[in-house]
C-alpha cells in the first residue's frame, strides 16, 4: 500500500515515515501544491491513501483535496467544513476520513 503524507511539519513527516515504513510505501510532500503535482504526475491509481494537513503554506489541505478530487474525477464534492466531509464520506465505501483533527485522509479502494 502506497501512502502520500502531506504536512509542512518535518517532525510529523519524519514520525509518519519511521512508524510506517516497514509496512507501507511512504511518500511525502510539504504542501498542497507539491502534493497535487505528485498526484498529477502519477497514474490515478498510484496512491492508495493521501493524508493531508489542513493548514499549510502555498496551498492548504482543503484546496489540495478539492484539486486532487477533481483530477481523480470522483463524483462526490468536498466541503470546507470537516464535519460535512465526515458526513459525505461516512456512508461511502470508497473513502474514510482521517481521525486526526487537523487533517483529512481519504482511502481509495482499487477497482
C-alpha positions in Angstrom: 0.0 0.0 0.0 1.3 3.4 -1.0 0.6 6.4 1.2 1.2 10.1 0.5 1.6 12.2 3.6 1.3 16.0 3.1 2.3 18.2 6.0 4.5 21.2 6.5 5.8 19.9 9.8 9.1 18.0 9.1 8.9 16.3 12.5 5.4 14.8 11.7 6.6 13.7 8.3 9.6 12.0 9.9 7.4 10.4 12.5 4.9 9.0 10.0 7.7 7.6 7.9 9.5 6.0 10.8 6.4 4.4 12.2 5.0 3.1 8.9 7.9 2.5 6.6 8.2 -1.2 7.4 4.6 -2.0 6.4 3.8 0.7 3.8 5.5 2.5 0.9 5.6 6.2 2.1 5.9 9.3 0.0 5.9 12.9 1.4 5.0 16.4 0.3 5.5 19.6 2.3 2.4 21.5 1.0 -0.7 21.0 -1.1 0.8 22.3 -4.3 3.6 19.8 -4.1 1.1 17.0 -3.3 -1.1 18.0 -6.3 1.9 17.9 -8.6 2.9 14.5 -7.3 -0.6 13.1 -7.7 -1.0 14.5 -11.2 2.4 13.1 -12.3 1.4 9.6 -11.5 -1.3 7.2 -12.7 -4.7 7.8 -10.9 -4.4 4.5 -9.0 -0.8 5.2 -7.8 -1.6 6.3 -4.3 -3.8 4.2 -2.1 -4.1 6.7 0.7 -3.5 10.5 0.8 -3.3 12.2 4.2 -3.5 16.0 4.1 -2.8 18.5 6.8 -5.2 21.4 6.7 -3.1 24.5 7.5 -0.1 24.6 5.1 1.7 27.3 3.2 1.4 27.7 -0.6 -1.8 25.5 -0.9 -3.8 24.4 2.2 -5.2 20.9 2.6 -8.8 21.9 1.6 -7.7 23.4 -1.8 -5.3 20.4 -2.4 -8.1 18.0 -1.6 -10.5 19.7 -4.0 -8.0 19.8 -6.8 -6.9 16.2 -6.2 -10.5 15.2 -6.0 -11.3 16.9 -9.4 -8.2 15.5 -11.0 -9.1 11.9 -10.0 -12.6 12.6 -11.3 -14.5 11.4 -8.3 -18.2 12.4 -8.3 -18.6 13.4 -4.7 -17.9 17.1 -3.7 -15.6 18.2 -0.9 -16.9 20.6 1.7 -14.7 23.1 3.6 -16.3 22.0 6.9 -14.6 18.9 8.3 -18.0 17.8 9.8 -19.6 17.9 6.3 -16.6 15.9 4.9 -17.2 13.3 7.5 -20.9 13.1 6.7 -20.3 12.9 3.0 -17.8 10.1 3.2 -19.1 8.1 6.2 -21.6 6.2 4.0 -19.1 5.7 1.2 -17.1 2.5 0.9 -14.6 4.3 -1.3 -13.3 6.8 1.4 -12.7 7.1 5.1 -11.9 10.3 6.9 -8.7 10.5 8.8 -9.4 10.7 12.6 -6.8 13.3 13.1 -8.5 16.6 13.9 -6.1 18.7 11.8 -6.1 16.7 8.6 -8.1 14.8 6.1 -7.2 11.4 4.7 -9.1 9.6 2.0 -8.6 5.9 1.4 -9.5 5.0 -2.2 -10.4 1.4 -2.9 -8.7 0.0 -6.0 -11.0 -1.4 -8.7 
